[in-house]
Amino acid sequence: IVDAGMVTAIRTAAASGVATKLLSDPLSSVLALVGAGVQAHTHLEAMLLVRPGIQEVRVWNRGREKAEKFAEEWKGSIVKVVVCDGVEDAVKGADIICTLTPSTVPLVESEWVKDGAHINAVGACTPPQTEVTPALVARCLLYADSCESCLKEPGDILNPLNAGLITPSHIQSTIGALLTAP
């Protein structure tokens, strides 16, 4: 018997790990986790595998207790985990940002994210869900797991599309295509 939820968490983090290895700065040292659930644990493991230079992990969760529990579980590991009071505190200056919540309101503002930061936006997988502002999406180079699903499912893509801030051609490529490119 396999725990389907855990398989999903591992699979999602693995995809984010591949994207991070291909698209983020190899010298990344600061990781921000927006959300402190199961996905945060698997994403931290994946990020450390592909970016072993990460030294500081900033975590924010709507319920601070969950973020504190997350930090406690990683105490004594190879990275310093800092619980942040707000999303802005977590993401400002971060090299890699993982958004891991089912939020229905944008949590990450464009002006908080430094140029060149890598974002794995994985929590908003249905049209009503959104974790990043349309302005941030418009600023980014987008790479998808599947172009077809990205144009139908995540609010993070649908909102800027519907607002006219991006077009389908804003998606540069898929992660799979990057892996198989010569």
C-alpha positions in Angstrom: 0.0 0.0 0.0 1.3 3.4 -1.0 0.3 6.7 0.5 -0.9 8.6 -2.6 -0.5 12.0 -0.8 3.1 11.3 -0.1 3.7 10.1 -3.7 2.2 13.3 -5.0 4.4 15.4 -2.6 7.6 13.6 -3.7 6.7 13.7 -7.4 5.9 17.5 -7.2 9.1 18.2 -5.3 11.1 16.1 -7.8 9.7 18.2 -10.7 10.5 21.4 -8.9 14.0 20.0 -8.2 14.5 19.4 -11.9 13.3 22.9 -12.8 15.5 24.4 -10.1 18.6 22.5 -11.3 18.0 23.6 -14.9 16.9 27.2 -14.3 18.2 28.6 -11.0 21.5 30.2 -10.2 23.9 27.4 -9.2 25.3 29.7 -6.5 21.8 30.1 -4.8 22.1 30.2 -1.0 18.8 31.5 0.3 15.6 29.5 -0.1 12.1 30.8 0.8 9.3 28.3 1.4 5.8 29.8 1.4 3.8 27.2 3.2 5.0 24.7 5.8 3.1 21.5 5.1 4.2 18.2 3.5 5.2 19.9 0.3 7.6 22.2 2.2 9.5 19.1 3.6 9.8 17.4 0.2 10.7 20.6 -1.5 13.4 21.4 1.0 14.9 18.0 0.4 14.7 18.4 -3.4 16.2 21.9 -3.3 19.1 20.7 -1.1 19.8 17.9 -3.5 20.1 20.2 -6.6 21.4 23.3 -4.8 23.7 22.1 -2.0 24.9 25.6 -1.4 21.7 26.6 0.2 22.6 27.9 3.7 19.4 29.7 4.8 15.8 28.6 4.6 13.1 31.1 5.3 9.7 29.7 6.0 6.3 31.4 6.3 2.9 29.8 7.0 -0.5 31.3 7.6 -0.5 29.6 10.9 2.9 30.4 12.6 2.8 27.3 14.8 3.1 25.1 11.7 6.1 27.1 10.5 7.7 26.8 14.0 7.1 23.0 14.0 8.7 22.8 10.5 11.7 24.7 11.7 12.0 22.5 14.8 11.9 19.4 12.7 14.8 20.7 10.6 16.8 21.9 13.6 20.3 20.5 13.6 20.2 19.8 9.9 22.8 21.3 7.4 20.7 24.5 6.9 19.5 27.3 9.1 15.7 27.5 9.1 14.2 30.9 10.0 10.5 31.4 10.7 9.3 34.6 9.1 6.4 36.8 10.2 5.2 37.6 6.7 5.6 36.4 3.1 7.6 39.6 2.3 10.1 38.7 5.0 10.5 35.2 3.6 10.9 36.1 -0.1 12.8 39.4 -0.1 16.3 38.6 -1.3 15.7 34.9 -1.7 17.4 33.1 -4.6 14.8 30.4 -4.8 11.2 30.6 -3.8 8.8 27.7 -3.5 5.1 28.6 -3.1 3.3 25.6 -1.6 -0.2 26.6 -0.6 -3.7 26.3 -1.8 -4.2 30.1 -1.4 -7.0 31.8 -3.3 -5.4 35.2 -2.9 -2.0 36.2 -4.2 0.7 35.9 -1.5 3.9 37.0 -3.3 4.1 40.5 -4.7 6.3 41.3 -7.7 8.3 44.0 -5.9 9.4 41.6 -3.2 11.1 39.3 -5.6 14.6 40.1 -6.7 15.6 40.0 -10.4 17.0 36.6 -11.3 15.2 34.7 -8.5 13.8 31.3 -9.4 10.2 30.5 -8.4 8.6 27.1 -8.2 4.9 28.0 -8.0 3.2 24.7 -7.3 0.4 25.2 -4.9 -2.1 27.0 -7.2 -3.3 24.1 -9.3 -6.9 25.1 -9.9 -8.4 28.2 -11.4 -9.5 29.8 -8.1 -6.1 29.3 -6.5 -3.3 31.8 -6.8 -0.1 32.4 -4.9 1.7 35.0 -7.0 0.4 38.3 -8.4 -0.3 38.7 -12.1 2.4 41.4 -12.2 5.0 39.0 -11.0 4.0 36.4 -13.5 4.2 39.0 -16.3 7.8 39.8 -15.1 8.9 36.1 -15.2 10.1 33.8 -17.9 7.6 30.9 -17.6 8.5 27.3 -18.0 5.7 24.7 -17.6 5.4 21.0 -16.8 2.7 21.0 -19.5 1.7 24.0 -21.6 -1.8 22.5 -22.1 -2.6 22.2 -18.4 -0.9 25.5 -17.5 -3.3 27.3 -19.9 -6.4 25.6 -18.3 -5.7 25.0 -14.6 -3.6 27.2 -12.4 -5.0 30.5 -11.3 -1.4 31.8 -11.2 -1.4 31.6 -15.1 -5.1 32.1 -15.8 -5.3 35.4 -13.9 -2.6 37.3 -15.8 -3.9 35.7 -19.1 -7.4 36.9 -18.4 -6.1 40.4 -17.4 -4.2 40.6 -20.7 -0.8 40.8 -19.0 0.5 37.7 -20.8 -0.4 35.6 -23.7 0.1 31.8 -24.2 3.4 32.6 -25.8 4.7 33.9 -22.5 5.4 30.2 -21.6 9.0 29.8 -22.9 9.0 26.0 -23.0 8.4 22.9 -20.9 10.8 21.4 -18.4 10.7 18.2 -20.5 11.8 20.0 -23.6 14.7 21.6 -21.7 15.8 18.1 -20.5 15.8 16.7 -24.1 17.2 19.8 -25.9 20.5 19.1 -27.6 
